Amino acid sequence: MPETLLALAQAFKLSPISIFRIAGLLPPGPDDKINFEDWQFMLEQMTDEERNEFWRFGQMKIEMRQEKEKAVRAKSFKPGKVKK
């Protein structure tokens, strides 16, 4: 059975740890919304150059979201009277 689960993990490009947890052979991971084992598994398959590119892409996405949020706040800003 472990060989089958490892083959499934490879076929679906998932972390073997995740597949073993789904099968009930490992206890559930932390109640994070992020599955760090799958991210680690994916990153380990990349070259250093690919990981650096992926990192820069992630930083760019965060900056874009922050700029968008800033623009929305600025657009909805309504100055009021300042209390003394």
MDAnalysis code that builds the backbone (N, CA, C; Angstrom):
import MDAnalysis as mda
import numpy as np

u = mda.Universe.empty(252, n_residues=84, atom_resindex=np.repeat(np.arange(84), 3), trajectory=True)
u.add_TopologyAttr("name", ["N", "CA", "C"] * 84)
u.add_TopologyAttr("resid", np.arange(1, 85))
u.add_TopologyAttr("resname", ["MET", "PRO", "GLU", "THR", "LEU", "LEU", "ALA", "LEU", "ALA", "GLN", "ALA", "PHE", "LYS", "LEU", "SER", "PRO", "ILE", "SER", "ILE", "PHE", "ARG", "ILE", "ALA", "GLY", "LEU", "LEU", "PRO", "PRO", "GLY", "PRO", "ASP", "ASP", "LYS", "ILE", "ASN", "PHE", "GLU", "ASP", "TRP", "GLN", "PHE", "MET", "LEU", "GLU", "GLN", "MET", "THR", "ASP", "GLU", "GLU", "ARG", "ASN", "GLU", "PHE", "TRP", "ARG", "PHE", "GLY", "GLN", "MET", "LYS", "ILE", "GLU", "MET", "ARG", "GLN", "GLU", "LYS", "GLU", "LYS", "ALA", "VAL", "ARG", "ALA", "LYS", "SER", "PHE", "LYS", "PRO", "GLY", "LYS", "VAL", "LYS", "LYS"])
u.atoms.positions = np.array([
    [0.805, -1.196, 0.000],
    [0.000, 0.000, 0.000],
    [0.858, 1.275, 0.000],
    [1.948, 1.330, 0.778],
    [2.763, 2.547, 0.725],
    [3.286, 2.839, -0.684],
    [3.621, 1.784, -1.447],
    [4.110, 1.997, -2.804],
    [3.033, 2.636, -3.677],
    [1.784, 2.209, -3.483],
    [0.663, 2.776, -4.238],
    [0.474, 4.246, -3.890],
    [0.568, 4.557, -2.601],
    [0.406, 5.951, -2.175],
    [1.533, 6.828, -2.708],
    [2.751, 6.283, -2.718],
    [3.870, 7.042, -3.278],
    [3.673, 7.280, -4.770],
    [3.142, 6.276, -5.473],
    [2.871, 6.434, -6.908],
    [1.785, 7.488, -7.129],
    [0.759, 7.485, -6.291],
    [-0.293, 8.495, -6.398],
    [0.272, 9.896, -6.149],
    [1.118, 10.015, -5.147],
    [1.727, 11.313, -4.847],
    [2.525, 11.815, -6.054],
    [3.269, 10.919, -6.660],
    [4.057, 11.298, -7.831],
    [3.148, 11.661, -9.000],
    [2.096, 10.899, -9.213],
    [1.183, 11.156, -10.335],
    [0.460, 12.487, -10.180],
    [0.065, 12.807, -8.956],
    [-0.667, 14.046, -8.710],
    [0.248, 15.210, -8.337],
    [1.552, 14.927, -8.327],
    [2.551, 15.948, -8.000],
    [2.272, 16.592, -6.644],
    [2.002, 15.726, -5.661],
    [1.759, 16.163, -4.293],
    [2.827, 15.571, -3.385],
    [2.948, 16.173, -2.228],
    [3.864, 15.658, -1.228],
    [3.389, 14.282, -0.765],
    [4.296, 13.318, -0.668],
    [3.891, 12.019, -0.130],
    [3.286, 12.140, 1.268],
    [3.762, 13.098, 2.050],
    [3.205, 13.293, 3.398],
    [1.722, 13.624, 3.308],
    [1.348, 14.477, 2.371],
    [-0.070, 14.837, 2.217],
    [-0.904, 13.619, 1.840],
    [-0.406, 12.800, 0.936],
    [-1.143, 11.603, 0.503],
    [-1.294, 10.625, 1.673],
    [-0.232, 10.446, 2.451],
    [-0.318, 9.547, 3.599],
    [-1.293, 10.082, 4.647],
    [-1.378, 11.400, 4.786],
    [-2.358, 11.977, 5.715],
    [-3.778, 11.765, 5.210],
    [-3.980, 11.966, 3.907],
    [-5.311, 11.755, 3.321],
    [-5.745, 10.306, 3.508],
    [-4.789, 9.383, 3.372],
    [-5.097, 7.953, 3.527],
    [-5.289, 7.565, 4.990],
    [-4.994, 8.465, 5.908],
    [-5.169, 8.176, 7.321],
    [-4.000, 7.448, 7.956],
    [-2.876, 7.370, 7.245],
    [-1.714, 6.674, 7.783],
    [-0.795, 7.594, 8.585],
    [-1.003, 8.881, 8.467],
    [-0.288, 9.862, 9.272],
    [-1.319, 10.769, 9.930],
    [-0.995, 11.275, 11.108],
    [-1.945, 12.188, 11.759],
    [-2.071, 13.480, 10.970],
    [-3.179, 14.184, 11.141],
    [-3.345, 15.460, 10.442],
    [-2.230, 16.431, 10.821],
    [-1.917, 17.295, 9.899],
    [-0.920, 18.323, 10.156],
    [-1.541, 19.459, 10.941],
    [-0.780, 20.525, 11.120],
    [-1.330, 21.677, 11.825],
    [-2.543, 22.229, 11.085],
    [-3.393, 22.904, 11.802],
    [-4.608, 23.459, 11.208],
    [-4.331, 24.739, 10.437],
    [-3.206, 24.767, 9.754],
    [-2.868, 25.916, 8.907],
    [-3.704, 25.878, 7.643],
    [-3.913, 27.024, 7.065],
    [-4.549, 27.059, 5.758],
    [-3.519, 26.755, 4.674],
    [-2.248, 26.848, 5.031],
    [-1.160, 26.615, 4.084],
    [-0.591, 25.225, 4.330],
    [-0.452, 24.441, 3.275],
    [0.122, 23.116, 3.393],
    [1.617, 23.214, 3.076],
    [2.416, 23.377, 4.120],
    [3.842, 23.602, 3.938],
    [4.557, 22.416, 3.312],
    [4.087, 21.197, 3.589],
    [4.741, 20.031, 2.991],
    [4.624, 20.044, 1.470],
    [3.446, 20.413, 0.956],
    [3.276, 20.471, -0.501],
    [4.124, 21.573, -1.103],
    [4.204, 22.734, -0.430],
    [5.053, 23.822, -0.923],
    [6.512, 23.393, -0.930],
    [6.954, 22.759, 0.158],
    [8.339, 22.301, 0.235],
    [8.619, 21.282, -0.854],
    [7.703, 20.358, -1.049],
    [7.867, 19.324, -2.076],
    [8.036, 19.969, -3.448],
    [7.210, 20.955, -3.749],
    [7.282, 21.633, -5.041],
    [8.604, 22.391, -5.177],
    [8.974, 23.140, -4.139],
    [10.190, 23.945, -4.199],
    [11.445, 23.077, -4.328],
    [11.436, 21.916, -3.697],
    [12.583, 21.021, -3.784],
    [12.814, 20.506, -5.202],
    [11.779, 20.530, -6.023],
    [11.910, 20.057, -7.399],
    [12.437, 21.138, -8.342],
    [12.545, 22.369, -7.853],
    [12.985, 23.489, -8.682],
    [14.490, 23.704, -8.558],
    [15.039, 24.323, -9.572],
    [16.434, 24.741, -9.503],
    [16.519, 25.988, -8.632],
    [17.740, 26.362, -8.251],
    [17.921, 27.590, -7.472],
    [17.372, 28.787, -8.239],
    [17.627, 28.818, -9.526],
    [17.141, 29.926, -10.352],
    [15.614, 29.981, -10.357],
    [14.974, 28.827, -10.489],
    [13.507, 28.781, -10.490],
    [12.941, 29.214, -9.142],
    [13.583, 28.780, -8.046],
    [13.116, 29.183, -6.716],
    [13.248, 30.688, -6.535],
    [14.363, 31.270, -6.999],
    [14.541, 32.719, -6.898],
    [13.493, 33.452, -7.721],
    [13.196, 32.954, -8.904],
    [12.166, 33.565, -9.755],
    [10.796, 33.470, -9.083],
    [10.508, 32.330, -8.505],
    [9.243, 32.114, -7.812],
    [9.137, 33.068, -6.621],
    [10.241, 33.253, -5.892],
    [10.273, 34.175, -4.752],
    [9.970, 35.598, -5.212],
    [10.632, 36.023, -6.293],
    [10.407, 37.373, -6.811],
    [8.958, 37.546, -7.267],
    [8.397, 36.520, -7.880],
    [7.004, 36.569, -8.316],
    [6.081, 36.739, -7.101],
    [6.350, 35.988, -6.037],
    [5.551, 36.110, -4.825],
    [5.637, 37.507, -4.236],
    [6.835, 38.063, -4.196],
    [7.000, 39.423, -3.685],
    [6.238, 40.420, -4.553],
    [6.296, 40.239, -5.865],
    [5.587, 41.128, -6.785],
    [4.078, 41.062, -6.545],
    [3.540, 39.856, -6.361],
    [2.106, 39.699, -6.123],
    [1.684, 40.392, -4.827],
    [2.493, 40.286, -3.793],
    [2.183, 40.942, -2.519],
    [2.187, 42.449, -2.699],
    [3.208, 42.973, -3.376],
    [3.293, 44.417, -3.615],
    [2.108, 44.916, -4.440],
    [1.699, 44.150, -5.444],
    [0.553, 44.543, -6.270],
    [-0.717, 44.610, -5.433],
    [-0.918, 43.610, -4.567],
    [-2.103, 43.595, -3.704],
    [-2.082, 44.773, -2.747],
    [-0.920, 45.049, -2.170],
    [-0.816, 46.171, -1.234],
    [-1.106, 47.503, -1.925],
    [-0.610, 47.680, -3.144],
    [-0.874, 48.912, -3.892],
    [-2.359, 49.040, -4.218],
    [-2.978, 47.929, -4.569],
    [-4.412, 47.931, -4.869],
    [-5.216, 48.307, -3.620],
    [-4.854, 47.721, -2.481],
    [-5.547, 48.036, -1.229],
    [-5.351, 49.506, -0.864],
    [-4.155, 50.004, -1.086],
    [-3.853, 51.411, -0.794],
    [-4.704, 52.328, -1.675],
    [-4.847, 51.983, -2.954],
    [-5.650, 52.788, -3.877],
    [-7.119, 52.794, -3.464],
    [-7.621, 51.644, -3.029],
    [-9.023, 51.551, -2.588],
    [-9.234, 52.411, -1.351],
    [-8.292, 52.349, -0.410],
    [-8.413, 53.176, 0.801],
    [-8.373, 54.660, 0.446],
    [-7.471, 55.040, -0.463],
    [-7.347, 56.450, -0.850],
    [-8.609, 56.927, -1.549],
    [-9.189, 56.066, -2.378],
    [-10.399, 56.430, -3.115],
    [-11.589, 56.621, -2.182],
    [-11.657, 55.815, -1.138],
    [-12.809, 55.893, -0.232],
    [-12.566, 56.836, 0.946],
    [-11.389, 57.456, 1.010],
    [-11.073, 58.368, 2.107],
    [-11.907, 59.637, 1.985],
    [-12.548, 59.997, 3.083],
    [-13.353, 61.228, 3.133],
    [-12.894, 62.031, 4.344],
    [-12.189, 63.108, 4.085],
    [-11.686, 63.892, 5.229],
    [-12.854, 64.486, 6.015],
    [-12.681, 64.506, 7.293],
    [-13.700, 65.071, 8.174],
    [-13.093, 66.166, 9.026],
    [-13.919, 66.673, 9.879],
    [-13.446, 67.711, 10.775],
    [-12.516, 67.107, 11.816],
    [-11.492, 67.821, 12.136],
    [-10.566, 67.373, 13.161],
    [-11.051, 67.890, 14.504],
    [-11.204, 66.974, 15.441],
    [-11.661, 67.352, 16.776],
    [-10.468, 67.840, 17.589],
    [-10.717, 68.909, 18.367],
    [-9.635, 69.434, 19.225],
    [-9.880, 69.085, 20.657],
])
